[in-house]
Amino acid sequence: MAISYPFGNDPAKIARYQRFWTRAAAERPLVGLSFKSWFPLEEYAASRAWEAVDYLTPDMVQPEAFLDDLERLLREGETMGDDILRGAAPSEAIPWLVGALGAKLRILPGSILGEQRTEPWEALTDVRLDHGHPWFRKYVEYAEALVRRSRGRFPVSHGTLQGPTDQFAALRGHSQSVLDLLEEPAKSERLLWRMAEIFVEITQEIWKHIPLFHGGYYDAQYQIWAPGPIIRMQEDATGLYSPQLYRRFVQPVDRWVASHFPCAFIHLHSTSMFILDAFLEVEEIRCYEVNYELKSGGPPMKGMIPFFQMIQRAGRPLLVRGSFTPDEARLLMDELDPRGLYIYVMATDAAEVDALRPILGL
């Protein structure tokens, strides 16, 4: 008699994740199929209600109000027939760390952004993560609510946090922070290192409140299970950096951050490929996640394939997330090594999933 697992979270799926991390021989990639939105703010009734106001405050976030919608969304795993485990994190729509470092969180259509500041240098000499800050406390409260609701049925993870260069930009302004690297290199370097320390600290702190799932760690944004401590790295602000600036100021920081987490992985956009070789020089970054974003100005799939192959030649597991036409999916399957490859499809409907399933080997 077949055993049914809540949300499709069959522990047998872990073996394929383990082969992904070790880039073991595989007949096809690890495949995830999801109707999950690119805009998590809109997925929950509790957060859709926020769009009626201008700013989000911690008291507006009631974790329990999200949990029924969460279980509804996770149920797709019971019928999708793919390879992935499905779990949850404190709302991916909320920039938790930006808020905990003092930014006002502005509610925009479909998303929430920390309001840009240009803090004077003297105000940043002792910047720290205050564990008593309302946004940090709410972050922990949300994670604990997910753990209680899970009861071991789904994994829980850290939230989506922005990395050191993004925090630097949030504190000094996106344009000003790039100028700072040239005009105030010593101050900029100190602030980037402080942001790295805080980034590691908040990640390690939240895992004190989250149990492992079948002995492993998890990232809910990409539905990725890992055999060791994990961190989701992000340096979106480096899209404005030259390779020289990245190597001088950020590469040592990224190396230090990743060294704390054996399964560290980095989130990249297709528009960041011009410094991919510099990221790949950081051997401590174990895995690469790249969003395929044709509609956001990135290259078409044929133009992205050489970058994906570059990551694979460097011996790193590769996660490609995006919405794919059948022709794009075939190109991924034809041109990439299935070893250490995870294709995560953001689908719009069942017909799209049905068209892609045989192409992806399911």
Buried (B, 14 or more C-beta within 10 A) or exposed (E): EEEEBBBBBBEEBBEBBBBBBEBEEBEBBBBBBBBBBBEBBBBBEBBEEBBEEEEBBBEBBEBEBBBEBBBEBBBBBBEBEBBBBBBBBBBBBBBBBBBBBBBBBBBEEBBBBBEBBEBEBEEBEEBEBEEEBBBBBBBBBBBBBBBEBBEEBBBBBBBBBBBBBBBBBBBBBBEBBBEBBEEBEEBBBBBBBBBBBBBBBBBBBBBEBBEEBBEBBBBBBBBBBBBEBBBBBBBBBBBBBBBEBBBBBBBBBBBBBBBBBBBBBBBBBBBBBEBBEBBBBBEBBBBBBBBBBBEEEBBEBEEBBEBBBBBBEBEBBBBBBBBBEEEBBBBBBEBBBBBBBBBBBBBEEEEBBEBBBEBBBB
